[in-house]
Amino acid sequence: HQELGADEVAALAARQYRLALGTSRRLVADEGLDTVWFNQPTTWSTPIPDEQVSWLGDADRFGRQVTEAYERVLPDGVVDLSTMFAEQDPPVFYDTAHTNELGARRVAEAMWRELRPRFADRCQEDEPCC
């Protein structure tokens, strides 16, 4: 069997992402809805402690190569949050892709900063939605 390199894996992932993005855009267009897509961080786009790097070994190197290649081919209009934990001290992941409660809160806050201007005409500053 043939092993794929990081660029090939990233290209396949980006293709799948573009297909899903296109499908959802067509579905919401029929309903007159607006959507925003986000590329969220993973451990591969976040510095991790040396002891974890040594434990992950080749998986860490390959994961980071795939992530870097994938971020270069993200579809237009996708908000890239992948590097938002670059300066993070406390742990925010409990595996390579899923955040703990702290990480989830920080991702939600970053998403809200991006989304909030879309709601400016619908609520006042002192209302709960803002």
N, C-alpha and C positions, 0 to 999 in steps of 0.2 A: 504494500500500500504506500501511497505517496503522502509524505508529511507536508503540511502547508506552512508557509512562513508567516510572519506577523503581518506583512502587507496584504497577503491573500486573505487571512482571517479577518482583518479589518475591512477589506473590500466586501467580503461576504456579509459581515455584520452591517455595514453601511447600506448595502443593497437591501437587506431585510428591513432596516429602519426606514429607508426611503419608500419601500412598498407599503409599509404600515402607515407612514405619514401620508402618502398619497390617498390611501383608502380612507383614513379618518377625515382628511380634508374634503374628499368628495361627499362623505356621509354628512358631515356637519354643514357643508355648503347647501345641501338640499333643505336643511332646516333653518338656514340663515344664522347659524351660530359661528362664533369666532373661537378659534383654538390657539393655544400656545404650547409648543413642544419644548421640553427641557432635556438636555443631556446631563444626567446627574453624575456626581463623583463616585468613584470606586476606590478601593485601596490602591489600584494601579495608577491612579492619578493623584495620589496623596502620599507624602513622605510617611514611611512607616519605620518603627524602631529597628535598629540593626539586628537584634535577636530574632525578629520576625523575618527579616530579609534572608538571614542565613537559614532559617527553617524552611522558607518557601523556595530558596535556591533558584533553579532554572525557571520555575513557574513564575517567580517575581519578575525576572528579566523578560520573559516572553510576554507576560501580562502587560508590562509597561510598554514594550515595543508595539503590541497590538493597540493599546490605548492611545499612544502617540499617533500612530498611523490612522486610527479611526477618527480622532479629533480633527485631523487635517482634511477629512472627506465628509464631515458632517453636512447634511443638506442645509441650504439657505433657510433662514428663518427659525432655526433651532437655537434656543438660548443655551449657551454652554456654561454649565455650573461645575464642570469637571475639576477645576483647580481651586474651588472655594475653600478647601481644607488644607491648602498648602502651608498655612501658618498655624495649624491646629495643634494645641497641646494635649488636651484630654483625648482619650480614644473615642472615636465616633463610629467605628465599624465593629460589627461582631462577626463578620466573615468578609469575603472579598468584595461583596456588592451591597450588603444590607447594613444600614446604619442602626445604631442604638437610638434611644429616645433623644439624647442630646443632638446627635447627628440629624435625626428626622426633624427636630425643631429648627435647626439651623438651615436645613434645606428648604423647609416650608417658609421660613422668614426670607430667604433669598428669592424664592419664587414669588412671594407676596410683593417684594420690592419691585419686581418686574411687572406684576399684574395690577398693582394698586392704581397706577395712572389710568387704567381702563375703566375704573369704577369712580373716578373723581366726580363725574357728573351725576352719579346716582346716590351719593351719600355725603353727609357732612362730616368734617374732621372729627367731631366728638361722638359720632355714631359708632356702634360696635364693629361695623364692617370696615371701618377705616382705622 
